[in-house]
Amino acid sequence: MSRPFFLFIITEKMRKKVIISIFCIAFYSGASMNFEPNWNSLDSRPTPQWFKDAKFGIFIHWGLYSVPAWGPKGSYAEWYLNGLNNGDTARLRYHEENYGKDFSYWQFIDLFKADHYDPDKWATLFKRSGAKYVVLTSKHHDGFCLWPSKQSGGYNSVSGAAGRDLLGDLNASLKKVGLKSGLYYSLYEWDHPDYPENVSDYVDKYMLPQFKDVVQRYKPSIIFSDGEWDRDSREWKSEEFLAWLYNESSAPDDVVVNDRWGGETRFRHGGYFSTEYDPSSGQINEEFIERGWEECRGIGKSFGYNRNEGPEDYSTSDELIRMLVDIVSRGGNLLLNIGPRSDGTIPEIMVNRLEDIGYWLETNGEAIYETTINRKIRSGKVRFTLSKNRRYLFAFVDEVPKRKFVIKGINGAGNEQVIHLGKNRKFNWRNIQGDLVIEIPDKIHPVLGNPPVHVFKIPVLPYLDEPVADVVINADHASVTITSGNRFSQLQYAFGNNTDYIISYNDYDGPFRVDGPVMLNMKATLIDRESSRIVSTPIELLNRHNGLRKRTYLGEWENCDQMVKLAPIEDEFSYDFSIDEDKENNFGHSFSGYIKIDQSGLYEFQTSSDDGSRLHINEFPVVDNDGLHGRVVVNGDIPLEIGLHKIKLDYFERGGQQSLDVKWKGPGFNWREIPSFKLFKTKDHHKE
């Protein structure tokens, strides 16, 4: 669980974050720990390892919305009721034409019969797909329950036409075939009489008792909370619920939860981090990998079954397999959704996709399950995973090169041949000047065929992950703590302007002080292991001129232009691009100052924000991530010469979640946060 990047700790908030991360490396046993109802305590619970090992799960959206099963192309069909309530003309027209103007959504309870529902057949299919866990919507935002919830007032599958406990039946079937069973639960409901007029009563008298009931009944191994964005975690009483879940409930000790527990919690608090129709590599960082993360999405464009989608709207089997490989290679899981029909049958196209994935995993699963992220080897478009014992590297390629397959920056080890997992073919290899060359005879290509992804199993000398430096920068010195994912490795450090092995390294035995600007070089070594890469980072001390001007605004906007036309309510100073966590909705910031460039070249900048953000360098629009939206990652680039350059970043939050991350990438370094010592309030102050 190492974190191979550098944290320049400026604020107390960031310092606490580092402490929590280090704590999470310790041995974990849920049964032996007692968690307090606060995020500091709850976030100290590591994500159970079974989830990180599983890699692939099935998501199921099934409910009353499965009766109309309709939405405009590209929309979520399970939001049918929301469309009716909010005057969506397309849904209103469809509803009126097919059910009549006076037919209420609640009347779908008489049409949701699930008369062909066979949970054993479902479970067998999911097992055959290669999935390791399954998550069913126990209750979506419409409030309809798939179990006999006392709090639902009869608005559930047992009291309705289905006449059975749909959740309980599937739960039992999944356990029979050895799959982890989980549930989705929506915190809020569109039409509950107490919401949002009386949130306190809704939470205390309805939501929490109902949520606890479904947990006690079915003992889920995974809980996917949702509908959190409308209120903060305090109003949902999420901290109290999670403390109860971990300490008192009948759920397994290794129960897994996601991060959707309040408008402020996603990618910050809870369990694993959850993305949605957004498997972008740009947003995945070491915090995601440490916590564990999962991309959820449908095979089509909707979670609930949408009869308005055709075959062209569904991802192909090859696309889904490549997506799984990409996500796993970046340390994540794929939660792939299916939307059954209201009668309980699964559309054939979805069945075919799951079977195809399972067929590929039958021969290639060794490279997927129980693997870890490869942090050392990068070679073009080749993706990698690493076996748990680190003795085998798995290389994924879409096409096998002619004659030879060269992987840069890696040496094979031992006498074993390289194996093509899909066909169980063996290949000779050689180490040539630090690269691995796998010999591919011409005659073998027809034999290998054309699978979605080829997988090669490569014997390697186990290597160590890069050490991590936690640097707390003060005005006159910096305190440095070095950690490693392997507690047995020997950590070494040196100061110098390069990473040449001629540098004399010191053995690290505890935190040390740095009194001036310097380049810090680090590595990890261990007998019978290949040393880690040498990791270098500059350490520079802050002065009173570092940082940015930060203007704060209050209001409701749809873009940044509307915000900056107003007068700010605050005009202060900030070391970095931190947003005010005490502000919930309808606020924004404008950061301005100068960024110092030490080497001429092409620089990339990235903002990840919810809602809008935009970044200008020298008044040129480098990143345009503006507008109303959930968390979106956008990149842009600009050539910069040595010296100081104007930088300006505008950000606003309208409602729901709030987040802002700003990173850069340039000559000699990969994506990282912009350190505060590179930022200056004015053009002249950096010289002092």
Secondary structure, 3 states (H helix, E strand, C coil): CCCCCCEEECCHHHHHHHHHHHHCCCCCCHHHCCCCCCHHHHCCCCCCHHHHHHCEEEEECCCHHHCCCCCCCCCCHHHHHHHHHCCCHHHHHHHHHHHCCCCCHHHHHHCCCCCCCCHHHHHHHHHHHCCCEEEEEEECCCCCECCCCHHHCCCECCCCCCCCCHHHHHHHHHHHCCCEEEEEEECCCCCCCCCCCCHHHHHHHHHHHHHHHHHHHHCCCEEEEECCCCCCHHHHCHHHHHHHHHHCCCCCCCCEECCCCCCCCCCCCCCCEEEECCCCHHHCCHHHHHHCEEEEEECCCCCCCCCCCCHHHCCCHHHHHHHHHHHHHCCEEEEEEECCCCCCCCCHHHHHHHHHHHHHHHHHHHHCCCCEECCCCCECCEEEEECCCCCEEEEEECCCCCEEEEECCCCECCCCCEEECCCCEEECEEEECCEEEEEECHHHHHHHCCCCCEEEEEEECCECCCCEEEEEECCCCEEEEEECCCCCCEEEEEECCCCCCCCCCEECCCCEEECCCEEEEEEEECCCCECCCCEEEEECCCCCCECEEEEEEECCCCCHHHHHCCCCCEEEEECCCCCCCCCCCCEEEEEEEEEEECCCEEEEEEEEEECCEEEEECCEEEEEECCCCCCEEEEEEEEECCEEEEEEEEEEECCCCCEEEEEEEECCEEEEECCHHHEECCCCHHHC
